[in-house]
Amino acid sequence: MNAIDSYFQQVLCYGRNMKVILEASLHDKDCVLGNILAAHYLSSCDPSKVNLYVESASCNLERSTPYEKAVFETVTYLISEDKDDDLAFEMHIELLKRFPKDLVSLKRAQVLSFQMAKPVPFLNLVQQVLPENQDESYIHGMLAFPLLELGRMEEAAAASRKGYGINKEDALAHHCLCHVLQHKCQFKEAVEYTHNWWHVALCYLEGGSPMSKVEEIYDNHIWKELEKEDAIPPEVYLNALGLFLRLDVRDVLDGFKDRLELLAARLTDQANWYLDWQLDILIVWALAKVGETSMARELLEGLKFRLSKMNKKKQQVMQKGIQLGEAVCEYAKGNYKQALCLLGSDFNAIDYKIIAASDEQIDVFNEVWCQLLLKTGQSSTAKEVIRKRIKVREGSPFTWRLLEKSYAMEGDAEARNAGQRAKMLESSYL
């Protein structure tokens, strides 16, 4: 059981040694739980070996415990090729009704709900098992996550603090509180609190710090992560791309041109494609931005092919991912009218979270849309959109800069006030 216990710990704390589950079958080749959990782990990193472990688990199912049978049934369906996501989630609900202290199954349900962009069912599920786990590590971080996604910031912060108080290793509780601080534009507090260098870079960028500070964080921490033995390159690329797109939206990407080209050169390696929808869409943007338009189109066509192989229900949902990919490709090429046409006149990036992006990650596409409105001369529409964004997050200097630009395009004297507000905010943070 040591390998399984170690795996459970790795899953719950976002560890980097999840492959430890492969040791379970070496110690006991007939262990149903060890084999089916290994199959789940391999489904995302080495799919060719999945069936071997599923078959090993299946052969010993008759001698397994009720818990093992329940996990086997749930995970086998979860990793099946043409699964219905809603049914997979329902199966987790039923499993947790019987085994409410199984926080690893709860974690699987969290990942699934995130990929489905459905935080409400997961919040209900956490609340279902919470009475049995009030004092357990990791449960409150998992409670904070859907609250955060639903914009219930104070409740998310309270759950995060409780989780962190129980266990300082609760990475999700820690991460959620950082999101809350950043959303509130408490950039100094967020930087002091977080261990995540992508968030640190965003805080300095959003807080109006000199670009040299963002460069320093990128070079010495985000990109340097690749030098570590346990580095996960796609995660590094996702963080780098998310930062670069924000720099592009702010018209300050030129100083990072060499860095973007270095990154894009790695992203021409198709081993990095089709791992994650969000990553793929950002790769499309980066390749198009550096002039690798044929490769950007090739990746988009590959995504369309994968979409065609999904069931009809999933196709309807994931079509938005294709639409977003097409739009950022045109945006990167400078075809602003075409990009805006693809996004539409009532775009809201929250509706595109099916690419498995957090609110913070997805919001950059709202910024892209605002810039597209301005770049295509639709200052009046842009002004109303930007005002709404300021009501939600009044302390963002960049949003005030966008408002200043929209006023200036119309010759409105309010441009001066918006600019002064932005300047005051930029000087008050980090």
N, C-alpha and C positions, 0 to 999 in steps of 0.2 A: 504493500500500500504506500510505501514511501514515495515512489515515483508519482502516484496519483495525487497524494497530498501536496507534493512539490508543485505539480501542475496546477492544482486548484489555487495555490498561493500565487503562482505566476499569472494566472488569468485575472485574479481579483486585483492584483497590484500593477497590472500592465507591465509585467516583467518581460525580459527578452530571452528567457530560456524555456519557452513553452515546449520546445522539442523534448524536454525531459519526459513527456508522456510516452515517448517511443520506448523508454526503458521499461515501462510496465509490462509489456508483452515479452520482453527478454527475461524478466523474473518469473512471469507466469503467462505462458502463451495461451492459456485457456481462459484468462480473465476477460469477461464480457465487457466490463466497464473500461478497463484499460484499452482494449482493442477499439471500442466504438469512439472513445475520446481521442484516440490516436487518429482514427479515420477523420474525425471532425477537424483536427489540427492540420492534417495533410490535405484536406479539401481545398485549402487556400494557398498552399505552398508547393505541393507535389501531388496533384490529383491522380496521377497514374498509379499510385500505390493505395488509393483509398479502398478499392474493392477487396484487396487482400485482407485488410483489417476488418472490414465489414463481414466478410465471409468467416473469418476466425471467430468473431463475436457471435455470429449467427449459429455456428456449429455447436456452441456451448450454451445456447439460450435456455434450454430446458432445465439446466442445473443452476441457473442464475437466480438472484434475489428479485423480489418485486420492483425494487428501486432500479436495479440494472436493466430489467425488462422495459421499464418506463423510459429510461434514458436512451436505451437502444432504439425503441420505436420513435421517439421524438427526434433524435439526432439523425437516424437513418432517413427520415422524411426531410429534415432540414437540409441535408446535403444532396438530396436527389436532384436530378437535372432539371426537371420541369415542375418544381414544387410551386404550390400556391402559398405566397407569403402569409396571407391572413390565416390560412389553415395551420401553417407551421407555428404561428404565434399562438393560436388557440390550443395547440398541443402542449405548448409550454405552460399555458395557464392551467390546463388540466393536471400536468405533472406537478406543478407547484401547489395545487390544492392538496395533493396527497403528500408531498414532501416540501413543505414550506421553508425548511431551513437549507435547501439546496441553492446556495447563492451563486454557484457556477452556472446552473441552469437559468437563474435570473439574469446573470450577465449575458448569456447567449441571447435571451429575449431582449435585453437592452440593445445589443448590437443589431438584431433583426429589426426592432422598431425604429432605430436610427436610420437604417437603410431604407425603411418604408416611409420615413418622414412622418411617423405617427406617434408623437409623444404621449397623447392622452391615454391610449390603451396601456402603455408601459407604466405611466403614473398610477393607473388603477391597479396594475399588477403588483407594483412595489407596495402600495398601500394594503393590498390583500395579504402580503406576507410579513408586513412590518410588525404586527403584534407579536409574532414569534421570534423576531430578530432585533428588538429595540436596542439591545446593548452590544450587538454584534459589529465587528469591523466591516467596513465597506458598504453596508446597507444604506447609510445616510448619504453617501456619495452618489449611490444609484438613485436615491430619492431626489437629490438636488438636480440631477441632470435633466429629467423631463420638466421640472419646475423652471429651470433656466430656459429650456427650449420654448416654454409657453409664456415667457416674459414675466414670470412671477418671481421677480428678482429678490425681494426681501425674504420670501420663503426659501428660495434656493440658497441664499446666503446663510440663513439659520441652519438649514440641513447640512450645508458644507461645514460650518463651524462645529456642529455636533459630531459629524463624522471624523473631522480632523482631531477633535478632542479625544475621541475614543482611540484613534490609531493615526499616528503621524505619517504612516506609510500609505494612507488612503489617497492615492494619486487623483482619483476622480473628484473627491471632495475638495482637495487642494485646487484642482484645475477649474472646477465650477466657481469657486470663490474668486479666482483670478478673473474669470469671465465677467462676473458681477462688477468687480472693481473697474475693469476696463470699460464696461458698458456705461458706468456712471462717470466716466472720464476721470477717475481717481488714479491717474497714471503713475504717480510716484508710489502710491501704496501698492499698486499692482506689480510694479517692477521689484519692489522690496520683498514681495510675497512669493512671486512665481519662480519656478525652476525651469520654465519653458522659454527657450531663447527666441522662439518665433513671437511669442507674446511680448517679450521684452522689446524686440525690434519694433513691433507694431505700436507699443506704448510710446516709444521715442518718436516714431514717425507721426502718429496721431497727435502727440503733444507738442509738435512744432519744433522739435530739436534739430540741430544742424545735421545735414546728410552724412557728415563724417562719422557721427555716432552710430547711425544705422549701418554704414559701411563696416565699422569696427565690429559690431555685433555679428553681422553676416559673415565676415571673413574669419573671425576668431572663434565663433561658436556654431552658427547654423551650418556653414559649409564644412568647417573643420570636424564636425561630427562624423564625416565619412572616414576619418582616419582611425576611428575607434574599431576595435575588433568586433564588437557586437552591434555595429551600426546597421541600420536598416535603410539602404539607399533610397527606396521609393518614398519613405517618410521624409527624408532630407529634401528630396526633389519637390515634394508637395509643399513643404514649408517655404522653400526658396521661391517657387513659382507664385505662391500666394502673396509673398512679399513683393515680388517684382511686378505683378499685375497692379498692386496698389501704387507702386512707384510710377507706373505708366499712367494710371488714372490721374495722378497728381502732376504729370508732366515733368518728372524728375528722374526718369529712367536712364537718360543719356550717360550719367555718371556711373552706371552699372552695366553699360553695354558689353564690356569684355566679360563680365561675370555671367551675363545672360547668354552670350555666345558659347562660353565654356559649358554651361548647363545644357543648352540646347543640343550641343554636340553629343552629349551623353544620351539625350532623349531621342536621338535618331536610332538608337539601339532598341529594336522592337521587343526586347525582353522586358522593357519597362512599360509596355503598352498593355492595356486590357486588365490591369490589376485592380483598378478603382476608377469609377466614373468621374469623380472630381479631378483626380490626377490626369486622366485622359483629356478632359476638357481644357485644363490648364496647359497640357503639353501641346494641344492644337494651337492655342494662343501663342505659346512661346515659339513653336516652329514657324508659324506664319509671321511672327514679329521679326525673326532673323532672316526671313526670305526663303525658308524651306517650305514653300507653299505646297509643293507636290507631296511632300511627306505629311503635311498637315491634312491634306485632302485624303491621303491614303488611310490615315488613322480614322478620319471621319467616316470613310466608306466601310472600314472594318467595324466601327461601332454600329453602323446601320445594318451590316450583315448579322451581327450578334443580336441586334434588336429583332430582326426578322425570324430568328430561331426561338424567341421567347413565346410564351403563351399569349393569347390575345389580350388578356387582362393586364399582363405585365407590359406588353407593347404600348398600350394606351398610356400607361403611367410614365414609362421611360422615354417616350417620344420627346418629352420636354428636355431631356438630356441632349438629344440630337440637335434640337432647336437652339439650345444654349451654345453648343459646340460650333454650330454654323455661324452664330452671331459673333462669338469672340474671334473666330477666324477672319470674318469681314472687318471687325473692329481693328484687329492687328494689322491688316493690310491698308487701313485708312479709308475703307469703304463705309463711311459712317451712316449714310442714308440706308444702305442695304442692311447694315447691322441693326439699325433702329427698326426697320421694317420687320426683321425676323423676331425681335423682342416684342414689338407691338406697342400700342399707345397706353396700355394700362399694366405694364410690366411690374411684377413684384417678385424679387428673387426668392422670397420665402416659399413661393409656389414651386420652386425648382429644387427643393431640398432632397428630392429623391436621388440626387447624385451623391448622397451620403456626405453632406456638409453640415457643419454646425451653423447656427445663426451668424456667428462671427465670420466664419469662412465664406458663407454665401453672400454676405452683405456687400462684398466688393463688386458684385454684379449689379447691385443697385447703384453703386457709384459710377460704374461704367455707363449705365442707362442715363443717369443725370448728365454725364459728359456728352453722351450722344445727342441728347436733347439740345444742349448748348451748342455743340459743334454743327448741328443742322439748322440752327437759327430759331429753335422753338423755345425762346427764352421765357415766354409767358407760362407755358406748361411747366418748364423746368423750375421756375420760381415757386409755383404752387407745390410741386413735389418736394423741393428743398425745404420750404417752410414746414411741411409736415414732418420731415426728418428732424428738423431742429426742435420741434415740439417734443419729440421722443427722446432726443439726445442733444440738449442745448449746449453742452460743453465741447462739442467737436469743432476745432478751428477750421478744418477743411470744409465742413459743410457751410460754415459762414463765408468762406472764400468762394464757394460755388454760388451762394446767394449774392455776394458782391458782384460776381461776374454776370449773373442774370440781370441784376439791376442796371449794371453798366451798359449791357447790350441794348437796354431800352431807354438809356439816357436818364435814368431815374436817380435823383439826388440821394436816395436811400443807400446807394452803393457805398458812399463814404462811411455811413454808420455801420454797415455790415463789415466793411474792411477794418474799421477800428475795433469792432468786437472781436474779429478774428485775431488781430494783432495783440489785443489784450490777453486773449486766451493763450496764444502761442508763447507769451512771455511769462505766463503764470504757472506753468506746469514744471517740466523737468529742466 
